[in-house]
Amino acid sequence: MSLPAEPNFPVNHTEAEWRKILTPEQYEVLRGHGTERPGTCALNHEKRAGRFSCAGCGQDLFVASTKFESRTGWPSFNDPVAGAVGTSVDRSHGMIRIEAHCSRCGGHLGHVFEDGPAPTGLRYCINGVAMNFTPEG
């Protein structure tokens, strides 16, 4: 799955510009809809208070209080910052899933599943490499 050739997002760069801004792994996930190997990102173990932001554009995506241990190998959250995460249908790999992307730059973050904890019942399963973490204080 890929975004339209000229996506309509507030932050937009050429492919060459994205390759300069992002590391190769970030580019593969955010722009190429890749997935990092489970359990490989330090953000999966991040427990401090703070905010998780898009590695592509810096928009705040999740606050630490919405993060939970899903035992999937990826950081999981039950609720994004209002308006920060968009969704679309992902029909890749022979299945139908809900893709989560940054509403500001369109970067692929991961997927949303309906097996999370209350109060939302959702699990935003997010590639850690797609985010940066800023601790509070």
SESE-880278 format. One line per field, with one value per residue: residue in one letter; chain; x negated, y, z negated of N, C-alpha, C, O in turn. Coordinates in Angstrom, 3 decimals. Atoms other than C-alpha are relative to their C-alpha. Last residue first. Layout:
N
residuo	A:...
cadena	A:...
n_xx	X:...
n_yy	Y:...
n_zz	Z:...
ca_xx	X:...
ca_yy	Y:...
ca_zz	Z:...
c_xx	X:...
c_yy	Y:...
c_zz	Z:...
o_xx	X:...
o_yy	Y:...
o_zz	Z:...
//
This chain:
137
residuo	G:E:P:T:F:N:M:A:V:G:N:I:C:Y:R:L:G:T:P:A:P:G:D:E:F:V:H:G:L:H:G:G:C:R:S:C:H:A:E:I:R:I:M:G:H:S:R:D:V:S:T:G:V:A:G:A:V:P:D:N:F:S:P:W:G:T:R:S:E:F:K:T:S:A:V:F:L:D:Q:G:C:G:A:C:S:F:R:G:A:R:K:E:H:N:L:A:C:T:G:P:R:E:T:G:H:G:R:L:V:E:Y:Q:E:P:T:L:I:K:R:W:E:A:E:T:H:N:V:P:F:N:P:E:A:P:L:S:M
cadena	A:A:A:A:A:A:A:A:A:A:A:A:A:A:A:A:A:A:A:A:A:A:A:A:A:A:A:A:A:A:A:A:A:A:A:A:A:A:A:A:A:A:A:A:A:A:A:A:A:A:A:A:A:A:A:A:A:A:A:A:A:A:A:A:A:A:A:A:A:A:A:A:A:A:A:A:A:A:A:A:A:A:A:A:A:A:A:A:A:A:A:A:A:A:A:A:A:A:A:A:A:A:A:A:A:A:A:A:A:A:A:A:A:A:A:A:A:A:A:A:A:A:A:A:A:A:A:A:A:A:A:A:A:A:A:A:A
n_xx	0.884:-0.486:-0.487:0.464:-0.574:1.004:-0.257:-0.801:0.891:0.753:1.428:0.784:1.252:0.795:1.441:0.853:-0.022:-0.266:-1.399:-0.956:-0.670:0.698:0.243:-1.078:-0.757:-0.924:-1.382:-0.279:0.383:-0.551:0.917:-0.424:0.896:0.705:-0.937:0.070:1.011:0.092:1.306:-0.131:0.305:-0.548:-0.944:-1.122:0.349:1.252:-0.312:1.232:-0.063:-0.446:-0.056:-1.050:0.170:1.382:0.280:-1.138:-0.294:0.953:-0.668:-1.442:-0.723:-1.448:-0.705:-0.060:1.319:0.081:0.792:-0.844:0.777:-0.178:0.812:-0.851:-1.060:0.440:0.583:-0.518:-0.926:-0.307:-1.324:0.024:-0.374:0.038:1.401:0.332:-0.278:0.546:-0.777:0.479:-1.023:-0.066:-1.019:-0.041:0.226:-0.917:-1.250:0.059:0.039:1.290:0.927:-0.534:-0.075:1.234:-0.207:0.666:-0.989:-0.141:-0.328:-0.892:-1.261:-0.665:-0.559:-1.173:-1.044:-0.530:0.974:-0.187:-0.549:0.978:1.188:-0.288:0.017:1.399:0.632:0.305:1.351:0.218:1.441:0.645:0.313:-0.501:-0.914:0.061:1.246:-0.055:-0.805:0.748:-0.844
n_yy	-0.588:-1.196:0.151:-1.142:-0.163:-0.494:-1.019:-1.069:-0.804:-0.930:0.216:-1.004:0.749:-0.600:0.165:0.002:1.348:-0.011:-0.217:-1.093:-0.169:-0.767:0.899:-0.153:1.234:-0.097:0.414:1.375:0.244:1.255:1.102:1.228:0.292:-1.201:-0.872:-1.346:-0.880:-1.274:-0.641:-1.452:-0.585:-1.346:-0.194:0.924:1.286:0.662:1.319:0.598:1.451:0.402:1.421:0.351:1.255:0.238:-0.465:-0.347:-1.413:-1.008:-1.217:0.184:-1.095:0.016:-0.902:-1.372:-0.356:0.263:1.216:0.922:1.165:1.190:1.144:0.881:0.592:1.228:-0.322:0.704:1.062:0.886:-0.148:-0.522:-1.426:-0.689:-0.186:0.541:-0.833:0.688:-0.001:-0.795:-0.934:-1.331:-0.044:-1.328:0.136:1.027:-0.646:-0.380:-1.435:-0.606:0.029:-0.143:1.296:0.384:0.342:1.175:0.854:1.243:-0.291:-1.158:0.103:1.257:-0.163:-0.866:0.798:1.020:1.090:1.234:-0.285:-0.814:0.835:0.942:-0.744:-0.324:1.227:0.920:-0.105:0.817:0.137:-1.293:-0.142:-1.286:0.009:-1.338:-0.614:-0.562:-1.210:-1.246:-1.179
n_zz	0.998:0.682:1.381:0.795:1.330:0.944:1.016:-0.598:-0.828:0.823:-0.182:-0.707:-0.011:-1.058:0.155:-1.185:-0.569:-1.446:-0.349:0.198:1.291:1.018:1.130:0.981:0.221:1.128:-0.223:0.384:1.388:0.513:0.267:-0.674:-1.127:-0.465:-0.725:0.553:-0.577:0.718:0.118:0.057:1.303:0.109:1.102:-0.032:0.621:-0.358:-0.559:-0.525:-0.155:-1.328:-0.323:-0.961:-0.726:-0.423:-1.352:-0.863:0.207:-0.470:-0.444:-0.181:0.637:-0.201:0.911:-0.490:-0.487:-1.440:-0.205:-0.772:-0.402:0.827:-0.418:-0.819:0.824:0.658:1.299:1.175:-0.386:1.122:0.614:1.359:0.032:-1.282:-0.377:-1.313:-1.166:-1.161:-1.232:-1.121:-0.456:0.594:1.046:0.617:1.440:0.476:0.418:1.421:0.254:-0.321:1.115:1.352:0.667:0.677:1.408:0.534:0.672:-0.753:-1.396:-0.171:0.736:-0.368:-1.340:0.120:0.662:-0.911:-0.112:0.765:1.331:0.734:0.208:1.081:1.258:0.308:0.470:-1.094:-0.546:-1.185:-0.186:0.257:1.410:0.463:1.143:0.562:-0.450:-1.342:-0.055:0.027:0.000
ca_xx	-10.315:-8.364:-10.280:-10.411:-10.148:-10.676:-8.466:-8.449:-11.302:-8.956:-6.594:-3.120:-0.405:2.517:4.576:8.232:10.767:11.201:11.667:10.550:7.766:6.884:8.176:9.804:6.652:4.989:1.943:-1.548:-3.026:-3.015:-3.919:-1.103:-2.866:-0.388:2.212:-0.491:0.624:2.444:3.396:6.580:6.210:7.485:5.379:3.445:0.156:1.521:5.173:4.624:7.759:7.026:6.467:5.391:3.411:2.883:6.488:6.776:3.543:3.778:5.673:5.019:1.261:-1.118:-4.895:-5.904:-7.023:-3.490:-3.442:-0.690:-2.267:-0.413:-0.881:1.971:0.230:-2.855:-1.136:-0.635:-1.065:-2.832:-3.823:-7.579:-7.460:-8.993:-9.897:-6.281:-6.035:-5.742:-5.170:-6.305:-6.050:-8.689:-8.075:-9.949:-10.362:-8.885:-10.681:-13.973:-13.052:-13.981:-11.203:-9.330:-11.282:-10.456:-7.557:-7.569:-5.029:-7.650:-7.426:-7.287:-8.678:-11.388:-12.270:-12.707:-15.035:-17.090:-17.354:-14.996:-15.476:-17.751:-15.613:-12.486:-14.037:-14.825:-11.263:-9.930:-8.500:-5.017:-3.894:-0.286:0.899:2.638:0.605:-0.888:-1.718:1.129:0.068:-1.233:0.000
ca_yy	17.827:15.394:12.977:13.526:10.367:10.127:8.042:6.019:3.839:2.611:1.078:1.515:-0.954:1.357:-1.004:-0.040:-0.955:2.782:2.891:0.246:-2.017:-2.948:-5.727:-3.717:-3.302:-0.227:-0.458:1.018:4.499:5.209:8.851:10.998:14.245:15.967:13.264:10.749:7.309:4.344:1.501:-0.481:-4.075:-6.265:-9.275:-10.746:-8.980:-5.522:-4.486:-1.505:0.570:4.099:5.841:9.252:10.016:13.475:14.711:14.294:12.821:9.078:6.553:2.955:2.866:0.070:0.140:-2.921:-6.401:-7.793:-8.124:-5.482:-3.397:-0.097:3.471:5.967:7.695:8.183:10.709:9.868:11.509:14.846:16.220:16.213:15.897:12.575:11.066:11.602:12.379:10.348:12.483:12.235:10.312:7.594:3.918:3.406:-0.335:-0.383:2.900:0.966:-0.595:-4.146:-6.151:-6.859:-6.320:-2.953:-2.780:-1.148:1.266:2.729:6.362:5.996:2.459:2.306:5.983:5.468:2.513:4.499:7.433:10.301:13.930:13.291:10.414:12.529:15.300:12.856:11.478:15.014:16.586:17.269:18.598:19.875:16.637:16.210:13.409:13.871:10.359:8.910:6.998:3.484:0.000
ca_zz	-32.767:-30.652:-28.456:-24.685:-22.583:-18.840:-16.579:-13.356:-14.662:-17.398:-14.857:-16.310:-17.343:-18.143:-20.260:-20.664:-23.361:-23.934:-27.747:-28.193:-26.965:-23.399:-21.144:-18.348:-16.250:-14.772:-12.512:-12.155:-11.815:-8.075:-7.467:-6.100:-7.020:-9.385:-9.994:-10.878:-9.726:-11.242:-8.894:-9.501:-8.382:-5.551:-4.704:-1.775:-2.561:-1.711:-1.956:-4.272:-4.914:-6.105:-9.418:-10.608:-13.748:-15.240:-15.426:-19.196:-20.628:-20.107:-22.283:-23.327:-22.777:-21.861:-21.373:-19.352:-20.450:-20.755:-24.560:-24.668:-27.433:-27.573:-26.347:-26.882:-29.832:-27.661:-25.424:-21.760:-18.351:-18.885:-15.464:-14.863:-11.069:-10.074:-13.448:-14.532:-18.243:-21.462:-24.529:-28.138:-31.391:-31.591:-30.750:-27.472:-26.817:-23.298:-22.721:-22.719:-19.368:-18.373:-20.064:-16.853:-13.623:-12.081:-9.660:-6.230:-4.806:-2.432:-3.593:-7.382:-7.717:-5.036:-5.580:-9.325:-8.657:-6.101:-8.527:-7.749:-6.660:-3.654:-2.326:-2.850:-0.723:2.090:2.007:2.290:-0.827:-2.219:-5.581:-5.587:-3.935:-0.578:0.896:4.373:5.615:3.528:0.406:0.722:0.000
c_xx	-1.310:-1.069:0.487:0.545:-0.635:0.702:-1.282:0.217:0.741:-0.894:-0.761:-1.475:-0.959:-1.381:-0.664:-1.459:-0.883:0.171:0.291:-0.792:1.026:0.805:-0.775:-0.159:1.022:0.814:0.815:1.443:0.136:-0.536:0.696:-0.888:0.372:-0.888:-0.693:0.894:0.061:-1.103:0.126:-1.392:0.255:-0.240:0.513:0.971:1.188:-0.133:-1.255:0.340:-1.278:0.001:0.470:-0.028:1.205:-0.191:-1.373:-0.462:1.101:0.384:-1.044:0.711:1.488:0.658:1.496:0.672:-0.065:-1.395:-0.065:-0.680:0.916:-0.834:0.262:-0.755:0.940:1.094:-0.272:-0.651:0.693:1.075:0.158:1.346:0.049:0.239:-0.128:-1.461:-0.446:0.407:-0.768:0.902:-0.587:1.200:0.165:1.156:0.055:-0.087:1.040:1.301:0.033:-0.111:-1.326:-1.105:0.533:0.192:-1.340:0.362:-0.604:0.970:0.259:0.432:0.952:1.358:0.790:0.673:1.284:1.132:0.556:-1.197:-0.022:0.433:-1.106:-1.228:0.275:-0.111:-1.455:-0.633:-0.124:-1.402:-0.225:-1.521:-0.688:-0.178:0.355:0.982:-0.179:-1.309:0.039:0.969:-0.882
c_yy	0.276:0.506:1.324:-0.164:1.194:0.176:0.428:1.157:1.164:0.918:1.048:-0.397:0.779:-0.636:0.595:-0.215:-0.125:-1.388:-0.106:1.296:1.129:0.132:0.695:-0.954:0.224:-1.286:0.112:-0.320:-1.461:-0.242:-1.207:-1.190:-1.266:-0.263:1.240:0.916:1.373:0.819:1.287:0.577:1.497:0.483:1.432:0.120:-0.948:-1.347:-0.764:-1.421:-0.472:-1.522:-0.200:-1.487:-0.238:-1.230:-0.334:0.568:0.364:1.400:1.011:1.248:-0.232:1.076:0.021:0.872:1.396:0.263:-0.399:-1.350:-1.002:-1.139:-1.170:-1.224:-0.904:-0.671:-1.314:0.568:-0.644:-0.983:-0.975:0.168:0.603:1.488:0.745:0.302:-0.693:0.807:-0.721:-0.145:0.822:0.790:1.388:0.083:1.337:-0.132:-1.010:0.638:0.298:1.470:0.697:-0.084:0.193:-1.373:-0.379:-0.230:-1.308:-0.993:-1.272:0.227:1.139:-0.132:-1.246:0.171:0.823:-0.831:-1.018:-0.940:-1.237:0.213:0.754:-0.855:-0.914:0.765:0.269:-1.252:-0.920:0.261:-0.979:-0.020:1.343:0.096:1.408:0.093:1.404:0.709:0.507:1.165:1.232
c_zz	0.505:-0.950:-0.562:-1.412:-0.693:-1.327:-0.703:-0.962:0.666:0.809:-0.809:0.088:0.915:-0.104:1.236:-0.389:1.226:0.592:1.494:-0.177:0.011:-1.279:-1.122:-1.168:-1.114:-0.071:-1.282:0.318:-0.383:-1.404:-0.608:-0.253:0.755:1.218:0.567:0.823:-0.665:0.652:-0.796:-0.249:0.084:-1.423:0.031:-1.155:-0.130:-0.727:0.413:0.455:0.687:0.053:1.427:0.260:0.904:0.878:0.545:1.338:1.001:-0.474:0.478:0.474:0.185:-0.855:0.338:-1.054:0.597:0.548:1.479:0.221:0.685:0.562:-0.945:0.505:0.794:-0.818:-0.723:-1.251:-1.191:0.425:-1.168:-0.671:-1.398:-0.084:1.324:0.332:1.282:1.233:1.101:1.208:1.135:0.527:-0.623:-0.988:-0.740:-1.522:-0.475:-0.471:-1.503:-0.371:0.242:-1.051:-1.417:-0.646:-0.601:-1.462:-0.502:-0.602:0.808:1.450:0.357:-0.676:0.407:1.362:-0.166:-0.621:0.985:0.122:-0.898:-1.441:-0.739:-0.306:-1.188:-1.316:-0.398:-0.594:1.198:0.535:1.138:0.165:-0.215:-1.514:-0.450:-1.164:-0.571:0.341:1.430:0.082:0.000
o_xx	-2.163:-1.857:0.037:1.755:-1.854:1.912:-2.294:0.814:0.105:-1.080:-0.574:-2.071:-0.811:-2.167:-0.630:-1.888:-0.850:0.876:1.461:-1.947:1.080:1.943:-1.518:0.821:0.848:1.344:0.261:1.959:-0.732:-1.747:1.518:-0.661:-0.217:-0.954:-0.115:0.788:1.088:-2.201:1.109:-2.003:0.459:0.213:-0.025:1.705:1.211:0.558:-1.176:0.686:-1.678:-0.604:1.137:-0.993:2.348:-1.144:-1.672:-1.212:1.042:1.489:-1.957:1.914:1.893:0.265:1.875:1.515:-1.126:-1.737:-0.201:-0.046:1.769:-1.245:0.436:-0.195:1.713:1.090:0.414:-1.787:1.903:2.097:-0.189:1.399:0.218:-0.393:-1.204:-1.894:-1.254:1.591:-1.990:2.045:-1.767:1.728:1.059:2.301:-0.190:0.885:1.981:1.635:0.844:-1.210:-2.219:-2.057:0.136:1.319:-2.071:1.122:0.060:1.127:1.014:1.596:2.075:2.318:1.903:1.900:2.380:2.109:1.754:-1.930:-0.319:-0.408:-1.907:-1.524:-0.386:-1.019:-1.921:-1.052:0.666:-1.811:0.206:-2.106:-1.357:0.789:-0.418:2.076:-1.298:-2.040:-0.818:2.104:-1.912
o_yy	0.775:-0.258:2.397:-0.084:1.364:0.401:-0.273:2.171:2.106:2.078:2.248:-0.847:0.751:-0.286:0.009:0.127:-1.146:-1.548:-0.177:1.215:1.934:-0.329:0.053:-1.546:1.106:-1.755:0.177:0.093:-2.000:-0.228:-1.077:-2.255:-1.559:0.564:1.946:0.956:1.761:0.316:2.015:0.337:2.047:-0.128:2.291:-0.824:-1.778:-1.609:-1.702:-2.276:0.072:-2.176:0.658:-2.168:-0.259:-1.291:0.012:1.543:-0.050:1.618:1.335:1.206:-0.869:1.322:0.103:0.390:1.828:-0.228:-1.578:-2.302:-1.617:-1.108:-0.975:-2.043:-1.654:-1.893:-2.313:1.039:-0.871:-0.592:-2.150:0.585:1.815:2.265:1.251:1.452:-1.621:1.071:-0.615:-0.591:1.174:0.507:1.588:-0.195:1.384:-0.513:-0.646:0.538:-0.257:2.023:0.603:-0.854:1.142:-1.781:-1.193:0.533:-2.344:-2.099:-1.246:0.542:0.899:-0.583:-1.138:0.138:0.307:-1.143:-0.990:-0.903:-1.141:0.248:0.136:-1.123:-0.805:0.508:-0.239:-1.249:-1.849:1.415:-2.131:0.972:1.837:0.002:2.352:0.641:1.785:1.135:0.130:1.027:1.265
o_zz	-0.229:-1.508:-0.160:-1.626:-0.670:-1.368:-0.685:-0.599:1.139:0.439:-0.605:-0.891:2.137:-0.984:2.318:-1.490:1.912:1.588:1.871:-0.596:0.941:-1.358:-1.864:-1.621:-1.954:0.936:-2.379:1.356:-1.069:-1.625:-1.515:0.321:1.796:2.127:1.393:2.049:-1.222:0.890:-0.654:-1.290:1.167:-2.391:0.729:-1.444:-1.039:-1.712:1.207:-0.360:1.716:-0.796:2.005:-0.087:0.447:1.655:1.688:1.384:2.159:-0.971:-0.281:0.732:1.158:-1.995:1.507:-1.810:1.046:1.624:1.805:0.674:0.045:1.722:-2.148:1.233:0.199:-0.968:-0.505:-1.213:-1.170:0.990:-1.048:-1.828:-1.534:0.632:1.642:0.247:1.250:1.438:1.208:1.104:1.105:1.603:-1.444:-0.634:-1.945:-2.174:-1.180:-1.652:-2.244:-0.316:-0.600:-0.924:-2.094:-0.928:-0.037:-2.058:-0.537:-0.084:1.781:1.698:0.799:-0.051:0.922:1.459:0.053:0.059:1.268:1.110:-2.088:-2.339:-1.440:-1.471:-2.221:-2.107:-1.417:-1.752:1.371:0.662:1.077:0.602:0.692:-2.270:-0.290:-1.022:-0.912:-0.553:2.230:0.539:-0.674
//
